Amino acid sequence: MAGVADWLPDCDVSSRHERHVAGDPERAFGALLASPPDPVVRALLRLRGLRAAPSLDAFFSGHGFEVLARTSTELVVGASGRPWRLTERLGRFAEERPGTVRLAADFRAEPAAGGTLLSTETRVLATDERARRAFKRYWRVVGLFSALIRRRWLRAVAP
């Protein structure tokens, strides 16, 4: 399986979360992608100015992320842009314009003792120092909430 590190091997910021669940990886992964956002996730997305989607899978496609890789147990999405500018849309992952960052995230389900390990990793790489500074300022505020959202998405899959 190719993961987010294959798409963005170097990064300025990374965050990883995981959770063990019962069941086989394909079923757990399908449940993860189909899970609707809970009220806390909806509220956090709204505070950030983002629309909640009916499922995790729909969220990324609805917010400018492109699918970089997809199997029955993995989804890798990516985009580029200036996420600290709340009204600016994200562009294609391959675009490396000055003053922007490239973002990649994956969701995976792997066999583990007693069931499945669900995980998500996010990586961000700036194209230049100006973008790196801007993103790190943004991430100091948004990063904690982003982590909470991803942990809650993983928790949405029943143990």
Secondary structure, DSSP 8 states (H G I E B T S, - for coil): ---HHHH-SS-SEEEEEEEEESS-HHHHHHHHHH----HHHHHHHHHTT----SSHHHHHHHTT-EEEEEETTEEEEEEEE-TTSTT---B-TT---TT-EEEEEEEEEEEETTEEEEEEEEEEEESSHHHHHHHHHHHHHHHHHHHHHHHHHHHTS--
